[in-house]
Protein backbone atom coordinates (compact mmCIF):
# COMPACT_ATOMS: atom_id res chain seq x y z
CA UNK A 1 0.00 0.00 0.00
CA UNK A 2 1.09 3.51 -0.72
CA UNK A 3 1.31 6.40 1.70
CA UNK A 4 -0.11 8.73 -0.91
CA UNK A 5 -3.65 9.49 -1.90
CA UNK A 6 -5.09 7.12 -4.46
CA UNK A 7 -7.28 7.71 -7.48
CA UNK A 8 -9.85 5.36 -8.96
CA UNK A 9 -11.03 6.11 -12.49
CA UNK A 10 -14.67 5.27 -13.06
CA UNK A 11 -16.20 4.64 -16.49
CA UNK A 12 -19.96 4.54 -17.04
CA UNK A 13 -22.43 4.70 -19.90
CA UNK A 14 -25.14 6.06 -17.59
CA UNK A 15 -23.51 8.97 -15.75
CA UNK A 16 -26.69 10.77 -14.70
CA UNK A 17 -27.92 7.72 -12.76
CA UNK A 18 -24.58 6.27 -11.68
CA UNK A 19 -23.10 9.45 -10.16
CA UNK A 20 -25.82 9.48 -7.50
CA UNK A 21 -25.34 5.76 -6.83
CA UNK A 22 -21.55 6.15 -6.64
CA UNK A 23 -21.83 9.10 -4.25
CA UNK A 24 -24.22 7.12 -2.05
CA UNK A 25 -21.88 4.10 -2.13
CA UNK A 26 -18.87 6.25 -1.21
CA UNK A 27 -20.81 7.77 1.69
CA UNK A 28 -21.65 4.23 2.86
CA UNK A 29 -17.99 3.27 2.54
CA UNK A 30 -17.01 6.23 4.72
CA UNK A 31 -19.59 5.18 7.33
CA UNK A 32 -18.23 1.62 7.33
CA UNK A 33 -14.74 3.05 7.86
CA UNK A 34 -16.00 5.50 10.50
CA UNK A 35 -14.58 8.59 8.80
CA UNK A 36 -15.84 11.72 7.05
CA UNK A 37 -14.53 13.80 4.14
CA UNK A 38 -12.56 10.84 2.77
CA UNK A 39 -13.00 11.32 -0.97
CA UNK A 40 -13.46 13.77 -3.83
CA UNK A 41 -15.21 13.15 -7.16
CA UNK A 42 -14.05 14.98 -10.30
CA UNK A 43 -16.16 16.42 -13.09
CA UNK A 44 -16.85 13.88 -15.86
CA UNK A 45 -15.26 13.76 -19.29
CA UNK A 46 -17.59 12.39 -21.97
CA UNK A 47 -16.20 10.30 -24.86
CA UNK A 48 -17.80 7.83 -27.26
CA UNK A 49 -20.95 7.36 -25.17
CA UNK A 50 -18.97 6.88 -21.96
CA UNK A 51 -18.42 9.23 -19.04
CA UNK A 52 -15.10 9.03 -17.20
CA UNK A 53 -14.50 10.57 -13.79
CA UNK A 54 -12.09 10.11 -10.95
CA UNK A 55 -12.54 9.42 -7.26
CA UNK A 56 -9.71 10.60 -5.04
CA UNK A 57 -9.42 8.42 -1.94
CA UNK A 58 -7.87 10.70 0.65
CA UNK A 59 -5.16 9.16 2.79
CA UNK A 60 -7.33 8.73 5.92
CA UNK A 61 -9.94 6.73 3.93
CA UNK A 62 -7.16 4.80 2.15
CA UNK A 63 -5.69 3.76 5.52
CA UNK A 64 -9.08 3.04 7.15
CA UNK A 65 -10.28 0.69 4.40
CA UNK A 66 -7.86 -2.21 5.11
CA UNK A 67 -8.40 -1.79 8.86
CA UNK A 68 -12.20 -1.95 8.64
CA UNK A 69 -12.71 -3.98 5.44
CA UNK A 70 -9.43 -5.88 5.11
CA UNK A 71 -10.99 -9.36 5.05
CA UNK A 72 -13.41 -8.40 2.28
CA UNK A 73 -10.68 -6.70 0.25
CA UNK A 74 -8.23 -9.59 0.71
CA UNK A 75 -10.84 -12.14 -0.40
CA UNK A 76 -11.49 -10.19 -3.64
CA UNK A 77 -10.01 -11.29 -6.97
CA UNK A 78 -6.45 -10.30 -7.81
CA UNK A 79 -2.86 -10.92 -6.78
CA UNK A 80 -1.72 -7.43 -5.79
CA UNK A 81 -3.54 -5.27 -3.25
CA UNK A 82 -4.47 -2.73 -5.95
CA UNK A 83 -6.13 -5.48 -8.06
CA UNK A 84 -8.05 -6.70 -5.02
CA UNK A 85 -9.14 -3.13 -4.26
CA UNK A 86 -10.44 -2.62 -7.82
CA UNK A 87 -12.36 -5.91 -7.60
CA UNK A 88 -13.74 -4.99 -4.17
CA UNK A 89 -14.80 -1.48 -5.29
CA UNK A 90 -16.39 -2.81 -8.50
CA UNK A 91 -18.44 -5.28 -6.44
CA UNK A 92 -19.22 -2.61 -3.83
CA UNK A 93 -20.57 -0.26 -6.51
CA UNK A 94 -22.56 -3.12 -8.11
CA UNK A 95 -24.13 -3.88 -4.72
CA UNK A 96 -25.26 -0.25 -4.76
CA UNK A 97 -26.76 -0.72 -8.27
CA UNK A 98 -24.00 1.18 -10.12
CA UNK A 99 -22.74 -0.83 -13.09
CA UNK A 100 -19.37 0.82 -13.71
CA UNK A 101 -15.81 -0.05 -14.65
CA UNK A 102 -13.11 0.77 -12.09
CA UNK A 103 -9.43 1.37 -12.79
CA UNK A 104 -6.68 2.02 -10.24
CA UNK A 105 -4.51 5.11 -10.76
CA UNK A 106 -1.89 6.10 -8.22
CA UNK A 107 -0.97 9.76 -7.72
N, C-alpha and C positions, 0 to 999 in steps of 0.2 A: 504494500500500500504506500501511496505517496503522501508526503506532508503538505502537498499543495491542494488547492481547490481543484475540483474535477468537473469536467463538462460532459454531459450526455447530449448527443444530437438526436433529435426526434424527427421522424418523417411520417407524414400522414396525408391521406387523400381526402380527409374530412376535417379540416382544421377547425371550422366553426363549432362543430360538436366536440371534437377531441380536446380542444384547449381547456374547456370547462372540466372535462373528465380528468385530464392530466393535473390541472390545478387542484382539484378535489383529492386526487390520489396523493399528490405531493403533500398536501395538508395532513392527510391521514398518516403518511410516512413520518412526518414531523411529530405527530402525536404519539405514534408508536415509539419513536426515539426520545420522546420527552424533551423536545427542544422547540424553539420558535425562530423565525427568520433564518431558515437554513438553506434557502435556495432562491434563485432568480430565474425568470423565464424571459428569453429574448423575443424581439419582434420576429415574425415569420418572414421567410423568403419563399416566394412561390415560383415553382419551375415545373413545366411539363405535367400539370395536374396534381403535383405534390406540393405540400407546404413543409418547409424545414425550419426548425427552431431549436434553440439550445436551452438546456437547463444547467445552470451552474449550481453544483452542490458545494455549498460553503464548507469550510474545513470542519466546523463543529458538527454538521450533519454527517459529513464524510466519516468522521471518527466515531460518531454515535451509532451509525448503522451496523458495523460488525459487532459492537457491544450488545446491542438490543436484538439484532436480527441475524447474528452470525451463523446460527445453525441453518436457517432457511437459505442464506446466501451460499454457504458452503455446500449445501445439497443440490444447488442449481447446476445446470449443465456447464461444462467448460473445465479447462485445466488451470488457467491462471485466474487470479482473483478478479481481474477486470472482466474476463469472459463470464464468470459466474455472476458478477454484478449485472452485466447486460441481460443475461438470462433471467435473473431475479426481477429486474426492473420491467422487462418485457411482460413477464407473467403478472407482476403486480399491477401494471397498467391494464392488462387484459381482464384481470379480476374486477377492475373498476370500469369495465366496458369500453376502454380505449384500445382500438386495434391499430397499433403504431409499430414502427420499426425503431429500434434503439441502437445507437452506436456510441462507443466510448471514445472520448477525446480528452487527452490530458493537457492541462495548461502548462 
